[in-house]
């Protein structure tokens, strides 16, 4: 199996601040991490490689400092890393990002056909969940989104079976390769890197491509010029003034506690009781 995993280096969301005057995200001094959802995808890809053989290539688009995240991925066990970096990519939205990444993946496919592409469900700095499906559409791949588990892979039949979370429960889906898979949180924790992998990651060469090397012919479709998305405003949400209501349960029976809790909930949300009653009738 020849697998590509797209990852992104993002600011640690626990330490992001919004400038009080300009309302822009203050990135200075904020540590960066691999997007957490991408780690679930990386683990799924590594597990499939361990089961069937093949290679796992990690691909990212970003500034030169994104090499740090690629080396971390190599330390987890990835076989190869590719950094897509160029001043033309600055300011890319999801449309421009999916164009650049899909072009780079097509370039990799010239060396060996790509069987699977993995992405995280979304990134914690954008939360759009658009890049993975965008890559799939541009490359003509079958796509399996919001995947919670890979149940099986039949290399001979070139079929993959997965569990996908949906609003109504869990779907079990089977499709043909090549395929794009976006993984949900909690699917599988990333493994600990072995000592040989960690040592290899420190000295392994990183393939660095600019726009021309990646095969991007029209740089007008990259960066700000190729990004129709306009961010009007970024702001920090105001802290809620309401305090939690305390219900004294000491010496109370379970039924009484439940009744008091529901009464307090319906008092705070007057429409909720009627909505639940209508849903019960329809069910």
N, C-alpha and C positions, 0 to 999 in steps of 0.2 A: 504494500500500500504506500502510495506517495501522498502525504498529507501536509497541508499548509494550515498553520494556525496564525490568524491575525490578532495581534495584541496591541495595546496602546499604553503608553506611559502617561499617567494622569497625576494631578496633584492630590495629595492625601486629603480627602474631603473632611476629615475630622479637624483639620487645621486651616481650612479656607476661610478667609474673611472678605467682606465686601467693603470697599472704600466708602466712607460716609458721605463724601461730597460728589465723587464721580460716578458712584454706583457701579463700579467695575470690580471684577474679582482681583484681589491682591495676591499675586503668585510669588512675589519676592519672599525668599526665605521659607517657602512652603516645601516640605520634602515631597518627592515623587515616588510613586509605586506602580506596579503593574496593575492595570484595571482588574479588580477582583473577579468579575465575571469571566474574564479571559483565562484566568487560572483554572476554572472549571473546564473550559474547553481544552486547555493544554493537557490537563490530566486525562480527559477522555481520549484525546488523540494519542497520547503516550501509551495508554492502556491498549488501544487497538493495534498500535505498532508492536507492542510486546507480544500480542496474541498472534498476529499474522505476519510480522516482519515488515520491512520497508523503512521509510525515513519520515521524520517530522521536521518541517522547516518552519521556523517562526519568522513572521514578517511584520514590520511596523513602519509607519510613516511618522516622521517627526524631526526635531532638531538633532544635531549630532549627539547631544547628551542622552538621547533615547537608547544609545548603545548599552547603557547600564542595564536597562530592562531586558534587552536581548541576551546579555550575558547571564542574567538571573535565570532566564528561560533555558539557556544551555546548561546551566547548573542543575536544573530539574531533570534534564535528560534529553532535551531536543538535540537533533543532529546537526542542524545548520541554522544560521541566522542571516536575515537580509534587512538592511536599513535603507528605507526610501527617504532621502533627505535632499531638499533643494529649496532655495528661496521662493521658487514659484509655488510651493505648497502652502506657504504661510497664509493663515486665515481661512483655510478650507472648511466648508460646511460638509454635511453628510453626502451631498450630491457629488461635490468635487473629490471628497475622500474616497468614495466608492469607485469613482472613475480611476483615480490613481492606483488604488490597491488592485483593482481588477486587471488593469493593464500590466502591473508588475506580476500578478499571478499568471497571466497569459504568457508573459516572458519566461517565467519559470517552467511553464508547461512545454516550452520549446525544447527544454533539456530532457524532460520526462513527463508523460501525461499525469495530470493531477487527478487523483481519485476522490479526495475529500478536502473541503475547506471548512475549518472551524472558526467560529467567532463567539465571543461572549454575547449574552442576550442584549446588553447595552453597555455604555460606559457611564461611570459615576459622575463625570463632568458634563455630559451632554444629555444622557438619559433618553435618547431618541429611539434606539433600537432599529435604526434605519440602514446602517452601513452593511450589515450582513446580508439582508434581503436585497440591497442595492447591488452588491457584488454578484449575488446569484442571478439577478435579472440581466446584468451586463454580460455574464459569462454563459448564460443559458443553463444553469445548474438547477437540478431539483433542490428544493429547500425544505428543511425541517426546522422549524423555529420553536422556541420555548421547550426544548428537549430536557427531560429530567434524567433519562437513563438510556444507554445504548444496550439493547437486549441481545443483539447478535449481529454478526457480519458474515455473510456467505461470499467469500472471495471468488469462488468458482462461478457462482451465479451473478456475482457483482450486485448483491442486494444487501441493504442494511435495514435493521428493524430497531425502532426506538419507541420510547414512551414520551408522549408530549402532553404537557399540562394545558388544559383548556378550561373554559368557564364551567362546563358541565361535568368536569372530572378529568380523567386521564385517557388519552387516545393511544392506541398501539398502531403504529404506522410502519409500512414497509415500502421502500422505494429503491429504484435502481441508482447505481453510481454512474457518473460523478454527482456529488451532492454537497450542498452547503448545510451545515448544522450550526445552530446557535444554542448554547447551553444555558440552562437556568442555574441559579444558586443552589447549593446543597446537593448537587448531583454527585460529586466526589471531591474530596479535599485533595489538594495538590500534594504529591509525594515529597518526601525528604530527598534532597539530592544526594547521590552517592559521592564518596570521596573522589573516585576517578572522574566523575562528571564535573564536579566542582573544580578540580585541577584543570581539566580540559577547557572549561568555560573561561578560565582566567587568561588563557593564551590562545584560544581558538580565533582564527581570522573571521571578521565580520564582513560579509559582502555589502558594500555600500554603493547604492545606485542613485544618481541624480535623475532628473526627468528624462534626459536623452537616453541614458543607459537602460532605463526601465522600459523604453520603447514608447514613451509618451510623445506623440507628434504635435498635438495641439495643446500648448501650455495655457492657452486662454480658457481651457476648461478646468484649470487647477487654481487653487488659492482663492483669493477674494474675487478675482475676475470671473471665476467659474462657479461662484457661490451665490445663488439668488436669495438665500436666507438672510434676513436682516433682524438682528437682535435690537429691539427698541429700548429695553431697559433691563438691568439686572439689579435685584434688591434682596436684602435679607428680610425674611418674614418677621413681623413683629411678635414678640412673646405674648402668649395668651394671658389675659388678665383673670380668667375664671379659675377658681380653685377647685380641686377635686372634692366631691361631697363624701363625707365620712359616714358610713352606716355601721352602727354599733351592733355587732353580732353576738356579743357575750350573752350566754344563757338563752339564745334564740334557737328555734328549730329550723331545719333546712328549708322547710316550706315557707316559713315566715320570712327568712332571709331573702329567698327568691322573690317573694311577693313584694317586699319593700324595695328590692333592687329594680324590679320591673316598673314599679310605681314611680320611682325616682327617674328612671330612664324615659318613661313615657311623658313625664312632666317636663323634662328638658327637651324632648323631641316630640312635640304633639302629633305630628303626622305619622310617626313610626308605627303606632298601634294600629291605625287604620290600614297602612300598607301591609303589615304582617297578616292582618285578618283577611285581606283580599287575596294575598298569596296562598294562604291556607285553603281558601274556598276553591281557587283555581287548581290547586294540587289535588 
